[in-house]
Amino acid sequence: MPATQTSTRRFFSAEESPAVGVTVEKLSKSYGKLEVLKDLSFEVNPGEIFVLMGPSGSGKSVFLRHAIGLEAPTSGRVLINGHDVLGEDIREHVRMGLVFQAGALFNSLSVYDNLALYPREHRVGSEKQIRERVMQMLKLLSLDDTADKYPSDLSGGMRKRVAIARSLVMEPQLLLYDEPTSELDPVMSATIDEIIATLRKQYRVTSIVVSHDRDLALSIADRVGILMGGQLIYIGTPDSLKHPEDPRVADFLNPRIDLEHPRFKRT
Amino acid sequence: MNQIRTILEGVGSALRLFLRAVSYARTMPSKWEFARLIEQCYVIGYTTLPIVTILCFVIGGVLALQSGYSMESFGAQQFIGSLVGLSMARELGPMMVAILLAGRVGSAITAELASMTVSQEVDALVTMNIPPARMLVLPRLAGVLFMMPVLTVIANIVGWFGGAIVCKYTGFISVNPDQYFSTLRKYVKFKDIFDGVIKAEVFGFFVVLVCCNIGLNTRGGSREIGIAVTRAVVVSLVLILVLDYFTTKVLISIPGI
């Protein structure tokens, strides 16, 4: 929906929000002489959970920013349902959300207002319908009692769940997650994994999850990609990841602690 | 060479931001957008009023004192009212309001928007298809355009009264308020007050635009937020002085009605 539209529309039902596919074509990004993404090409199928793993600094978050159109690539492109993500009208064709690593909640707004911002700004539904929708999302993520709280009053796990709830209010067809389980305890990480899997089941949302959480990839992903040094070195199912042939993938997923020859001393 | 490039990039970026913000002004505001406008009017107008009042009262008083001291030697004290009246209306009122706006409101705008940018709140708005220019910039620009005339007129009136009180209670001036306001009314025309309001509008608009632009282009962390705030205030102050010259030149070339 265009940002300048003045008429009010209703919320869509799950059936009216078909999942979308994502095509990454020869995507490269450089900052000066630093090449962060090198010729990435892959596809994410509609309704799929695609987990992109890789060590810190491998370009995962940069990829996400390109996938949602926050940055322009040096070359190549990202297509969502055939539309270039940098196209002016892309958000009229596809509703997509990004769950930021730190939540990126609006600190000056309460949790309720954070969630209600999108429908209010885009004039989706009446205030009563917005309240119902927001409370439904908060309930779905067990956040009912946080509606009047401010982001600064919430724990890290709650902030992540509020960020997911805020994205869900947008009725996304594509949802991207940036390190959704980082800085969380194992139980909260498992909860977030369950939420991502449930959302796919319940709302048929296509999900791209950037993470270095192996458990998350193995438990909920349909396919996993591994990014190293800006290149996609592996793409396959979680099962095939259990016995990887590439030694770099094996070392990344099951790093052995070698006190005789520590990594930080290797040349 | 790099500095010239930085300045030109800043001008281009501010211009783009202005055009984007203006492009959203054509739609009917929702009640939420209207609420944001009211909030900005409150922040820009109401919360700035006390410091504007105090400063302009003192400026008016000091102006009367200084001019009284100079004019006493050739017995022209009766014209202090016109001097203070014109100085406040045409120059000091709008200038002081703009300087206070840059220091008090402009710095706060830059700090808030820079903090939102650094903590990815602005990115979140973009992903939600809510243009930052519409939600964050337009209400501030509209707010300053509504409030600058109000603040400037109040600054003028308070400054005139500051001058009148000093004239009455300073021994070597001893001009009573009736005399003071009589010459003020005789020499200060509506055009003088109107020109001052126009200047204030121009200053306020550019201060807010520059502060928003610097805030939204901040990258890095808390150190960069501090640098951005300092830069916004310095650029605003220089801009006010430069604009003052050009707006004055244009306005005095336009004949009064």
Interface residues (C-beta under 8 A of the other chain):
Chain A: M1 A3 T4 T6 R65 I68 G69 L70 R91 M96 G97 L98 F100 A102 A104 L105 F106 N107 L117 Y118 R120 E121 H122 R123 M170
Chain B: S23 Y24 R26 T27 M28 S30 W32 M116 S119 Q120 E121 D123 A124 V126 T127 M128 N129 I130 P131 R134 M135
